[in-house]
């Protein structure tokens, strides 16, 4: 229990912290992000996907929850397990930036 905030000030500082210690991505998570990026580019949805990713950065947790909501539609492209894993991954801000960069790189290669 030593990690619990002792004062309201400590609690608010922790509750609204933007950058926590992010764990490195596993190989299967990187493969999933690559599959997502390739799927977006193949369907010519680069602009809407980038707009979505940029708009949800400040609310990355809500963005991950939106993926859960849109899960049945995304299951056209991904398996249910992959949608759930993507939802957890996209709640991390660093992952949002990685996906956006990869989509842009794939689009540049295509064009």
Backbone as CSV, one residue per row, in Angstrom:
resi,resn,N_x,N_y,N_z,CA_x,CA_y,CA_z,C_x,C_y,C_z
1,UNK,0.805,-1.194,0.000,0.000,0.000,0.000,0.849,1.259,0.000
2,UNK,2.128,1.127,-0.156,3.019,2.282,-0.163,2.820,3.133,-1.414
3,UNK,2.242,2.552,-2.487,2.068,3.279,-3.739,0.820,4.155,-3.755
4,UNK,-0.052,4.001,-2.784,-1.288,4.786,-2.775,-0.994,6.243,-2.458
5,UNK,-1.657,7.162,-3.178,-1.487,8.590,-2.866,-2.000,8.891,-1.463
6,UNK,-1.283,9.737,-0.750,-1.644,10.059,0.631,-2.492,11.320,0.744
7,UNK,-2.346,12.227,-0.200,-3.095,13.486,-0.140,-3.908,13.640,-1.427
8,UNK,-4.849,14.572,-1.389,-5.647,14.851,-2.586,-4.766,15.348,-3.720
9,UNK,-3.770,16.140,-3.393,-2.868,16.665,-4.416,-2.130,15.518,-5.114
10,UNK,-1.635,14.554,-4.366,-0.963,13.393,-4.953,-1.945,12.571,-5.793
11,UNK,-3.173,12.430,-5.290,-4.166,11.656,-6.017,-4.477,12.295,-7.369
12,UNK,-4.703,13.621,-7.388,-5.004,14.310,-8.644,-3.810,14.274,-9.590
13,UNK,-2.612,14.403,-9.060,-1.424,14.338,-9.911,-1.327,12.973,-10.585
14,UNK,-1.667,11.929,-9.861,-1.623,10.580,-10.420,-2.803,10.332,-11.374
15,UNK,-3.971,10.794,-10.999,-5.185,10.539,-11.786,-5.124,11.180,-13.163
16,UNK,-4.482,12.335,-13.272,-4.459,13.056,-14.532,-3.089,13.051,-15.190
17,UNK,-2.236,12.131,-14.794,-0.918,12.010,-15.410,-1.079,11.558,-16.854
18,UNK,-0.337,12.186,-17.741,-0.450,11.870,-19.157,0.511,10.782,-19.601
19,UNK,1.686,10.761,-19.071,2.684,9.807,-19.511,3.101,8.904,-18.364
20,UNK,2.610,7.699,-18.404,3.033,6.713,-17.425,4.184,5.903,-17.992
21,UNK,4.634,4.943,-17.250,5.686,4.062,-17.733,5.037,3.033,-18.656
22,UNK,5.255,3.210,-19.931,4.656,2.312,-20.914,5.532,1.083,-21.083
23,UNK,4.887,-0.056,-21.058,5.600,-1.308,-21.290,5.904,-1.421,-22.778
24,UNK,7.018,-2.057,-23.132,7.296,-2.246,-24.558,6.256,-3.171,-25.187
25,UNK,6.018,-2.951,-26.453,5.029,-3.760,-27.172,5.589,-5.148,-27.455
26,UNK,4.728,-6.135,-27.324,5.099,-7.500,-27.674,5.112,-7.632,-29.192
27,UNK,5.767,-8.669,-29.676,5.857,-8.889,-31.120,4.473,-9.081,-31.738
28,UNK,3.594,-9.799,-31.039,2.256,-10.030,-31.595,1.442,-8.735,-31.606
29,UNK,1.706,-7.824,-30.655,1.027,-6.527,-30.665,1.509,-5.683,-31.834
30,UNK,2.808,-5.716,-32.098,3.353,-4.986,-33.246,2.786,-5.542,-34.548
31,UNK,2.664,-6.862,-34.619,2.086,-7.488,-35.821,0.630,-7.073,-36.000
32,UNK,-0.105,-6.976,-34.901,-1.503,-6.552,-34.976,-1.610,-5.107,-35.461
33,UNK,-0.763,-4.231,-34.947,-0.783,-2.830,-35.382,-0.429,-2.713,-36.861
34,UNK,0.501,-3.545,-37.308,0.856,-3.553,-38.726,-0.338,-4.011,-39.570
35,UNK,-1.049,-5.027,-39.110,-2.224,-5.533,-39.825,-3.307,-4.455,-39.908
36,UNK,-3.493,-3.730,-38.815,-4.478,-2.643,-38.808,-4.091,-1.573,-39.823
37,UNK,-2.828,-1.162,-39.793,-2.364,-0.120,-40.713,-2.523,-0.564,-42.160
38,UNK,-2.149,-1.798,-42.464,-2.286,-2.304,-43.830,-3.749,-2.388,-44.253
39,UNK,-4.620,-2.783,-43.335,-6.046,-2.849,-43.640,-6.635,-1.482,-43.953
40,UNK,-6.210,-0.487,-43.199,-6.692,0.888,-43.427,-6.255,1.378,-44.800
41,UNK,-4.990,1.189,-45.127,-4.452,1.670,-46.405,-5.063,0.897,-47.572
42,UNK,-5.224,-0.414,-47.414,-5.793,-1.224,-48.503,-7.227,-0.812,-48.818
43,UNK,-7.955,-0.367,-47.827,-9.353,0.047,-48.034,-9.488,1.535,-48.341
44,UNK,-8.359,2.191,-48.532,-8.305,3.624,-48.857,-9.041,4.465,-47.810
45,UNK,-8.815,4.116,-46.542,-9.431,4.833,-45.424,-8.388,5.615,-44.628
46,UNK,-7.283,5.986,-45.282,-6.178,6.647,-44.603,-6.619,7.947,-43.946
47,UNK,-7.258,8.820,-44.691,-7.643,10.117,-44.135,-8.602,9.983,-42.947
48,UNK,-9.691,9.206,-43.066,-10.570,9.070,-41.901,-9.879,8.418,-40.700
49,UNK,-9.014,7.442,-40.961,-8.322,6.771,-39.859,-7.369,7.729,-39.150
50,UNK,-6.618,8.515,-39.922,-5.699,9.480,-39.309,-6.461,10.559,-38.546
51,UNK,-7.575,11.000,-39.102,-8.408,11.982,-38.407,-8.913,11.407,-37.085
52,UNK,-9.366,10.167,-37.121,-9.835,9.512,-35.903,-8.713,9.401,-34.878
53,UNK,-7.549,8.920,-35.298,-6.432,8.740,-34.362,-5.983,10.067,-33.753
54,UNK,-5.904,11.100,-34.582,-5.487,12.411,-34.059,-6.537,12.998,-33.111
55,UNK,-7.797,12.752,-33.401,-8.847,13.344,-32.567,-9.011,12.639,-31.232
56,UNK,-8.631,11.370,-31.156,-8.812,10.645,-29.897,-7.571,10.636,-29.011
57,UNK,-6.467,11.222,-29.486,-5.265,11.245,-28.646,-5.532,11.828,-27.263
58,UNK,-6.193,12.988,-27.167,-6.432,13.531,-25.821,-7.344,12.639,-24.976
59,UNK,-8.169,11.876,-25.618,-9.087,10.980,-24.921,-8.804,9.545,-25.339
60,UNK,-7.555,9.152,-25.238,-7.158,7.855,-25.770,-7.926,6.696,-25.132
61,UNK,-8.236,6.799,-23.860,-9.000,5.731,-23.217,-10.384,5.612,-23.845
62,UNK,-11.009,6.748,-24.089,-12.330,6.741,-24.716,-12.236,6.188,-26.140
63,UNK,-11.136,6.492,-26.823,-10.924,5.947,-28.166,-10.854,4.434,-28.153
64,UNK,-10.167,3.901,-27.159,-10.107,2.446,-27.020,-11.480,1.858,-26.759
65,UNK,-12.267,2.568,-25.969,-13.624,2.114,-25.695,-14.499,2.208,-26.945
66,UNK,-14.237,3.202,-27.789,-14.984,3.322,-29.046,-14.725,2.109,-29.933
67,UNK,-13.484,1.618,-29.910,-13.188,0.408,-30.675,-14.004,-0.765,-30.171
68,UNK,-14.188,-0.826,-28.877,-15.017,-1.887,-28.309,-16.447,-1.760,-28.838
69,UNK,-16.934,-0.525,-28.886,-18.286,-0.271,-29.376,-18.431,-0.670,-30.848
70,UNK,-17.427,-0.307,-31.656,-17.471,-0.607,-33.088,-16.903,-1.985,-33.411
71,UNK,-16.664,-2.792,-32.394,-16.088,-4.122,-32.565,-16.770,-4.982,-33.608
72,UNK,-18.109,-5.063,-33.606,-18.766,-5.914,-34.605,-18.452,-5.503,-36.047
73,UNK,-18.298,-4.228,-36.306,-17.957,-3.775,-37.653,-16.503,-4.127,-37.968
74,UNK,-15.637,-3.941,-36.981,-14.213,-4.222,-37.187,-13.929,-5.706,-37.354
75,UNK,-14.855,-6.549,-36.924,-14.652,-7.990,-37.063,-14.706,-8.434,-38.516
76,UNK,-15.035,-7.532,-39.419,-14.950,-7.817,-40.857,-13.476,-7.973,-41.236
77,UNK,-12.621,-7.169,-40.587,-11.201,-7.134,-40.901,-10.377,-7.957,-39.910
78,UNK,-10.762,-7.925,-38.639,-9.982,-8.542,-37.576,-10.794,-9.595,-36.830
79,UNK,-10.108,-10.498,-36.170,-10.763,-11.461,-35.300,-11.167,-10.759,-34.014
80,UNK,-12.128,-11.320,-33.304,-12.618,-10.715,-32.066,-11.481,-10.486,-31.067
81,UNK,-10.610,-11.471,-30.918,-9.472,-11.337,-29.994,-8.573,-10.167,-30.393
82,UNK,-8.386,-9.992,-31.705,-7.557,-8.892,-32.199,-8.214,-7.542,-31.938
83,UNK,-9.536,-7.473,-32.076,-10.254,-6.227,-31.783,-10.091,-5.872,-30.313
84,UNK,-10.219,-6.867,-29.442,-10.069,-6.609,-28.002,-8.645,-6.176,-27.672
85,UNK,-7.651,-6.833,-28.268,-6.256,-6.457,-28.026,-5.981,-5.059,-28.569
86,UNK,-6.512,-4.756,-29.764,-6.337,-3.431,-30.350,-6.967,-2.367,-29.475
87,UNK,-8.109,-2.662,-28.906,-8.773,-1.715,-28.010,-7.884,-1.388,-26.821
88,UNK,-7.289,-2.413,-26.221,-6.382,-2.181,-25.081,-5.144,-1.411,-25.509
89,UNK,-4.621,-1.731,-26.684,-3.414,-1.057,-27.153,-3.674,0.408,-27.475
90,UNK,-4.803,0.673,-28.120,-5.074,2.040,-28.559,-5.446,2.973,-27.408
91,UNK,-5.605,2.426,-26.224,-5.807,3.268,-25.054,-4.501,3.953,-24.655
92,UNK,-3.390,3.471,-25.188,-2.078,4.063,-24.918,-1.784,5.123,-25.964
93,UNK,-1.392,6.314,-25.534,-1.111,7.398,-26.481,0.072,7.098,-27.388
94,UNK,1.099,6.432,-26.861,2.260,6.141,-27.695,1.897,5.211,-28.846
95,UNK,0.956,4.331,-28.629,0.545,3.399,-29.676,-0.247,4.130,-30.757
96,UNK,-1.052,5.100,-30.361,-1.806,5.881,-31.345,-0.853,6.550,-32.329
97,UNK,0.224,7.103,-31.818,1.200,7.770,-32.676,1.910,6.757,-33.578
98,UNK,2.238,5.593,-33.050,2.889,4.551,-33.859,1.995,4.106,-35.015
99,UNK,0.722,3.908,-34.740,-0.209,3.468,-35.787,-0.347,4.553,-36.854
100,UNK,-0.482,5.809,-36.439,-0.619,6.906,-37.400,0.623,7.008,-38.290
101,UNK,1.799,6.888,-37.688,3.036,6.952,-38.471,3.122,5.796,-39.462
102,UNK,2.714,4.610,-39.036,2.787,3.441,-39.925,1.791,3.562,-41.074
103,UNK,0.592,4.077,-40.788,-0.406,4.291,-41.854,0.135,5.289,-42.869
104,UNK,0.726,6.378,-42.380,1.291,7.386,-43.286,2.416,6.802,-44.136
105,UNK,3.262,5.963,-43.520,4.376,5.361,-44.268,3.850,4.415,-45.345
106,UNK,2.871,3.605,-45.013,2.294,2.674,-45.988,1.600,3.425,-47.126
107,UNK,0.931,4.513,-46.786,0.257,5.318,-47.812,1.301,5.956,-48.745
108,UNK,2.406,6.411,-48.189,3.467,7.001,-49.013,4.068,5.954,-49.942
109,UNK,4.255,4.729,-49.452,4.777,3.643,-50.283,3.811,3.316,-51.414
110,UNK,2.519,3.355,-51.102,1.495,3.027,-52.085,1.390,4.089,-53.166
111,UNK,1.505,5.353,-52.741,1.326,6.468,-53.668,2.567,6.755,-54.405
